[in-house]
């Protein structure tokens, strides 16, 4: 089965059933080799004529698409999916979707450079906030006018009352961002736990992610425990050790909604002695700004381990810089100029009217990217991502976090193409540069000073 190429988009069109046997018989080595050599923007598999598919059937195509992307950097994925097919694909691959899914070929074309500057008015919605932001930035860069619906109700209202060239729904940009089993609200990392907290928690909890979140500068961790039934001694020991490790970073761990009806009351005393705090409702923390600050959501504290950059990270530095520059250029419609680069402690000459964000990566290599934004650039990002101008500091910081999360996804993809596997933490934001400097004190890294339309911007890569 050969791909049909039109307008720099190559499309495979399998028919009937897609399971492991059928998919392998449809796709040959020659088909893959031929596609790798094509000079196209996108390589997609149309599911329009597919009656049934399972995970094994899709995997055959996913492996091929991964090879193609590594070869020619094309956007790869699936298209022509109805809502049922979209939900099935996202459920199969859950938090590890490294390919794109487009509602239709027309939607896919909006993200192709071949159709740049056609100035389409595009209404878009996704349940995933990071996806909404990623799509808006890519559409904006391609010369379109994205209108973002922030909720399903808003989307339905805009769709019925507005006149749009294209409506985007059931679409996922797999090369952007990363979903993790956590979320960030007000610079607090919130984990969701359920059922029985026993010895399995040590296997299911991503301790590497947690440790790298500490490394990035997060200091408040909340466990959403509304659905927890009980905890045994193994769970008790795990969380006691987690709290002891957090104390070395001056970090706080809280439990919300934990019902001790089926758990020994003495366990609560033991956990409280270890430094863990208990609250009945999430809003008791998140809607109390002073309490958030007291618990550590606005503080950073010194990093316990300070490590030098290694050769691998320095070698990959241009990829980090390029991903950063491309993302900011998309957002500001201004070309970047590199003014200086040095290996030293972070140096910020003027701390006024600046905010910052950091994101960690870990795996084959590990470290942290820090971006310091002038307020003007941050406001532009916010305007693009939410569809209107604002001076709301919290909203600007949330938008900045979305932007940095997208950047982290770009970096992850670029490194994957070089066979360097990393995961990324959620971004941490800093409304105060002094809070940022608490994280980076005595850390050496590579600092690159950039300028976008005379606005100064700082990139810092460290470990």
C-alpha positions in Angstrom: 0.0 0.0 0.0 1.6 3.2 -1.2 0.8 6.7 0.1 -1.0 9.2 -2.1 0.8 12.5 -2.1 -1.1 15.8 -2.6 0.0 19.3 -1.5 3.0 18.0 0.5 0.8 15.7 2.5 1.2 11.9 2.1 -1.8 9.8 3.1 -2.1 6.0 3.5 -5.7 4.8 3.2 -6.2 1.3 4.6 -9.6 -0.3 4.4 -11.6 -2.8 6.5 -10.2 -4.2 9.6 -6.9 -3.1 11.3 -5.5 -5.7 13.6 -1.9 -6.9 14.0 -2.2 -9.4 11.1 -4.0 -7.2 8.6 -1.9 -4.2 9.3 1.3 -6.1 8.7 0.0 -7.5 5.4 -1.1 -4.0 4.3 2.2 -2.3 5.0 5.5 -3.5 3.6 9.1 -2.5 4.1 9.1 -1.0 0.6 6.1 1.2 1.6 7.9 2.5 4.6 11.2 3.1 2.7 9.4 5.0 0.0 7.6 7.2 2.5 10.8 8.0 4.4 12.3 9.4 1.2 9.3 11.7 0.4 9.8 15.4 0.7 6.5 16.1 2.5 5.3 18.1 5.5 3.0 15.4 6.8 2.6 11.6 6.6 -0.9 10.6 7.7 -3.0 7.4 7.9 -6.6 8.0 7.0 -9.1 5.9 9.0 -12.1 7.0 6.9 -12.5 3.5 5.3 -11.4 1.5 8.4 -14.4 -0.3 9.9 -12.6 -1.7 13.0 -9.1 -1.3 14.6 -7.4 -2.3 17.8 -4.2 -1.2 19.5 -2.1 -3.9 17.8 -3.3 -2.8 14.4 -2.5 0.9 15.0 0.9 0.0 16.5 2.1 -1.2 13.1 1.4 2.2 11.6 2.7 4.1 14.6 6.1 2.4 14.4 6.3 3.3 10.7 5.3 6.9 11.4 7.9 7.2 14.1 10.6 6.1 11.6 9.4 8.6 9.0 9.4 11.5 11.5 13.0 10.6 12.6 14.0 10.5 9.0 12.5 13.7 7.6 11.0 15.6 10.6 7.5 15.4 9.1 4.3 15.8 11.1 2.9 12.2 11.4 -0.3 10.7 12.7 -3.9 9.8 11.8 -6.7 11.7 10.1 -10.4 11.3 9.1 -11.6 10.2 12.6 -15.0 10.5 14.0 -15.6 11.1 17.7 -15.7 7.4 18.5 -12.4 6.6 16.7 -10.7 9.7 18.3 -11.7 8.5 21.8 -10.5 5.0 21.1 -7.1 6.2 19.9 -6.5 8.5 22.8 -7.6 5.8 25.2 -5.3 3.2 23.6 -2.2 5.4 24.0 -3.4 7.4 27.0 -0.5 9.7 28.2 2.0 8.5 25.5 0.7 9.8 22.3 3.7 10.8 20.2 1.8 11.3 17.0 -1.0 13.6 15.9 -4.7 12.9 15.3 -6.7 15.2 13.0 -10.5 15.3 12.7 -10.2 15.6 8.9 -7.7 16.2 6.1 -8.9 19.8 6.0 -8.0 20.3 9.6 -4.6 18.7 9.1 -3.9 21.0 6.2 -4.1 24.0 8.5 -1.0 22.8 10.3 0.9 22.3 7.0 3.4 24.9 5.8 2.0 24.4 2.3 -1.2 26.1 3.3 0.4 29.0 5.2 -1.1 32.5 5.2 -4.5 31.6 3.9 -5.9 33.4 6.9 -8.7 31.1 8.0 -10.9 31.9 10.9 -10.6 28.8 13.0 -12.7 27.9 16.1 -11.0 25.3 18.2 -11.6 23.3 21.3 -10.0 20.5 23.3 -10.5 19.1 26.8 -6.8 19.4 27.2 -5.7 23.0 28.0 -2.2 22.4 26.7 -3.6 21.1 23.4 -5.7 24.2 23.0 -2.6 26.4 23.5 -0.4 24.3 21.2 -3.0 24.4 18.4 -3.5 28.1 18.7 0.2 28.8 18.5 0.7 26.6 15.5 -2.3 28.1 13.7 -1.2 31.6 14.5 2.3 30.8 13.1 0.7 29.5 9.9 -1.1 32.8 9.4 -4.6 31.8 10.6 -6.8 33.4 13.2 -7.5 30.9 16.0 -10.5 31.5 18.3 -10.2 29.4 21.4 -13.1 28.1 23.3 -12.2 27.6 27.0 -15.0 25.1 27.7 -17.4 22.8 25.9 -20.3 25.1 26.6 -18.4 28.1 25.1 -17.5 26.0 22.1 -21.1 25.0 21.4 -22.2 28.6 21.8 -19.6 30.0 19.5 -20.1 27.3 17.0 -23.9 27.9 16.8 -23.6 31.7 16.7 -20.4 32.3 14.7 -19.3 31.9 11.1 -15.9 30.1 10.9 -14.0 28.8 8.0 -12.9 25.7 9.9 -14.0 24.2 13.3 -11.4 22.0 15.1 -12.5 19.4 17.6 -11.3 15.8 18.2 -7.8 16.8 17.2 -4.5 16.2 19.1 -1.0 17.5 18.3 1.2 14.6 19.4 4.5 16.5 19.1 3.4 19.1 21.6 3.5 19.1 25.4 3.2 16.1 27.6 0.5 14.7 29.8 1.5 13.4 33.2 -0.4 11.9 36.1 -0.3 15.2 37.9 -1.5 18.8 37.5 -0.3 22.2 38.6 -2.6 24.8 40.2 -1.1 27.9 41.8 2.4 26.3 41.6 1.2 23.4 43.7 1.7 19.9 42.2 -1.5 17.9 42.7 -1.4 14.1 42.5 -4.5 12.0 42.5 -4.5 8.7 44.4 -7.3 6.2 45.0 -8.3 2.8 46.3 -5.9 1.2 48.8 -2.6 2.8 49.5 -0.4 -0.2 50.1 3.0 -1.5 48.8 1.9 -1.0 45.2 2.1 2.8 45.7 5.9 2.6 45.5 5.6 1.0 42.0 2.8 3.2 40.6 4.1 6.5 41.9 6.6 8.2 39.5 9.3 9.1 42.0 11.6 10.3 39.2 9.0 12.8 38.1 8.5 13.9 41.7 12.2 14.4 42.4 12.6 16.3 39.2 9.7 18.5 40.2 11.6 19.3 43.4 14.6 20.0 41.3 12.7 22.5 39.1 11.6 24.4 42.2 8.2 23.1 43.2 7.7 23.2 47.0 4.1 22.2 47.5 2.7 18.8 46.7 -1.0 17.9 47.3 -2.4 14.4 47.2 -6.0 14.4 46.2 -7.2 11.5 48.3 -11.0 11.7 48.1 -11.2 8.3 46.5 -8.8 6.5 48.9 -10.4 3.7 50.8 -7.7 3.0 53.3 -3.9 2.8 53.9 -1.8 0.0 55.4 1.7 0.0 56.9 3.4 -0.1 53.5 1.6 3.0 52.4 2.4 4.7 55.7 6.1 4.0 55.3 6.2 5.2 51.7 4.6 8.6 52.5 6.7 9.0 55.6 9.8 8.6 53.6 8.5 10.9 50.9 7.8 13.6 53.5 11.3 13.2 55.0 12.9 13.6 51.5 10.7 16.7 50.9 11.9 18.2 54.1 15.4 18.4 52.7 14.1 20.7 50.1 11.9 22.7 52.5 8.9 21.3 50.6 5.4 20.6 52.0 3.2 17.5 51.4 -0.5 17.7 52.0 -3.4 15.2 51.9 -6.9 16.4 50.9 -10.1 14.5 51.5 -8.5 11.5 53.2 -11.1 9.6 55.3 -9.6 7.6 58.2 -12.7 5.6 58.8 -11.0 2.4 57.6 -7.5 3.4 58.5 -5.8 3.3 61.9 -6.1 6.7 63.6 -2.5 6.4 64.7 -1.4 6.5 61.1 -2.5 10.1 60.9 -0.4 11.0 63.9 2.6 9.3 62.4 2.2 11.2 59.1 1.7 14.5 60.8 4.9 13.9 62.8 6.6 13.3 59.5 5.4 16.8 58.4 2.4 15.9 56.3 -0.7 18.2 56.6 -4.3 17.2 56.2 -7.2 19.2 54.8 -10.9 18.3 54.2 -11.3 20.3 51.0 -9.0 21.3 48.1 -10.4 24.8 48.1 -9.2 25.1 51.7 -5.7 25.4 50.2 -6.1 26.6 46.7 -8.5 29.5 47.5 -6.4 30.7 50.4 -3.6 32.8 48.9 -1.9 33.4 52.2 -2.0 29.7 53.1 -0.6 28.8 49.7 2.3 31.1 50.3 2.9 29.7 53.8 2.9 26.2 52.5 5.5 26.9 49.9 3.6 27.5 46.6 5.4 30.9 46.2 8.8 29.9 47.6 11.6 27.9 46.1 14.4 27.2 48.5 17.9 26.1 47.6 18.4 23.0 45.6 20.0 20.2 47.6 22.2 18.8 44.8 24.1 21.2 42.5 25.6 19.5 39.4 27.6 20.7 36.5 26.4 20.5 32.9 27.7 17.4 31.1 29.0 17.1 27.6 25.8 15.5 26.2 23.6 18.4 27.4 26.0 21.0 26.0 26.1 19.1 22.7 22.3 19.3 22.5 22.2 23.0 23.5 21.5 24.2 19.9 18.3 22.1 19.8 17.1 23.7 23.1 17.8 27.2 21.8 16.2 26.5 18.4 13.0 25.1 20.0 12.9 28.1 22.3 13.4 30.7 19.5 10.9 29.1 17.2 8.2 29.0 19.9 8.7 32.7 20.9 8.9 33.8 17.3 5.6 32.1 16.6 4.1 33.9 19.5 5.4 37.4 18.9 5.7 37.4 15.1 9.2 38.9 15.7 12.6 37.5 14.7 15.0 36.7 17.5 18.5 38.0 17.7 21.1 36.3 19.9 23.1 38.9 21.8 25.4 36.9 24.2 26.1 33.4 25.5 28.1 32.4 28.5 28.6 29.6 31.0 28.1 31.1 34.4 25.6 31.6 37.1 22.3 33.2 35.9 22.6 36.9 35.6 19.5 39.1 35.4 20.4 42.8 35.1 17.0 44.3 35.6 14.5 42.3 37.6 11.6 44.8 37.2 8.7 43.9 34.9 10.0 40.4 34.4 8.5 37.0 35.1 9.9 33.5 34.6 9.1 29.8 34.2 11.1 26.6 34.4 10.6 23.1 33.2 12.7 20.0 34.0 13.6 17.0 31.8 14.9 13.6 32.9 15.7 10.3 31.4 18.8 9.7 29.2 19.8 13.2 30.2 18.5 15.5 32.8 18.4 19.1 33.6 16.3 22.2 33.7 15.4 25.0 31.2 14.6 28.4 32.7 13.1 31.2 30.6 12.9 34.9 31.8 10.3 36.9 30.0 9.6 40.6 29.9 6.0 41.4 30.8 5.4 42.6 27.2 6.2 39.2 25.7 4.2 37.3 28.4 1.2 39.5 27.7 1.4 38.7 24.0 1.4 35.0 24.8 -1.6 35.4 27.1 -3.5 37.3 24.4 -2.8 34.6 21.8 -3.7 31.7 24.1 -6.9 33.1 25.7 -8.0 35.3 22.8 -8.0 38.6 24.6 -5.6 41.1 26.2 -5.3 41.0 30.0 -3.3 42.5 32.9 -4.3 39.7 35.2 -1.0 38.5 36.6 -2.3 35.0 37.5 -3.7 34.5 34.0 -0.5 35.7 32.4 1.5 33.2 34.6 -0.9 30.4 33.6 -0.4 31.2 30.0 3.3 31.4 30.4 3.2 27.9 31.9 1.2 26.6 28.9 3.8 28.1 26.6 6.7 26.5 28.4 4.9 23.2 28.5 4.6 23.4 24.7 8.3 24.2 24.5 9.1 21.2 26.7 7.2 19.0 24.3 9.1 20.4 21.3 12.4 19.7 23.1 11.3 16.2 24.0 10.5 15.5 20.3 13.7 17.0 19.0 15.7 14.8 21.4 13.7 11.7 20.5 14.6 12.2 16.9 18.3 11.9 18.1 17.3 8.8 20.0 17.6 10.6 23.3 14.6 9.7 25.5 13.5 12.2 28.1 10.3 13.0 30.1 9.4 16.5 31.2 7.9 17.9 34.4 5.1 20.3 34.5 6.3 23.9 34.3 6.8 26.1 37.4 6.2 29.8 37.2 7.8 32.7 39.1 5.9 36.0 39.5 9.0 37.3 41.3 12.6 37.0 39.9 13.8 36.8 43.5 11.9 33.5 43.9 13.6 32.2 40.7 17.1 33.2 42.0 16.4 31.2 45.2 16.2 28.1 42.9 19.3 28.9 40.8 21.6 30.2 43.5 25.2 28.9 43.0 24.1 26.9 39.9 26.2 27.3 36.8 24.7 26.8 33.4 24.6 28.2 29.9 22.9 31.6 29.7 21.8 32.9 26.3 20.6 36.5 26.0 18.0 37.0 23.2 16.2 40.0 21.9 12.7 40.0 20.3 11.7 43.3 18.8 13.9 45.1 21.3 12.4 43.1 24.2 15.1 41.3 26.2 14.6 37.6 26.8 16.8 35.2 28.7 17.4 31.4 28.3 19.2 29.4 30.9 20.0 25.7 30.8 21.3 24.1 33.9 21.1 20.9 36.0 
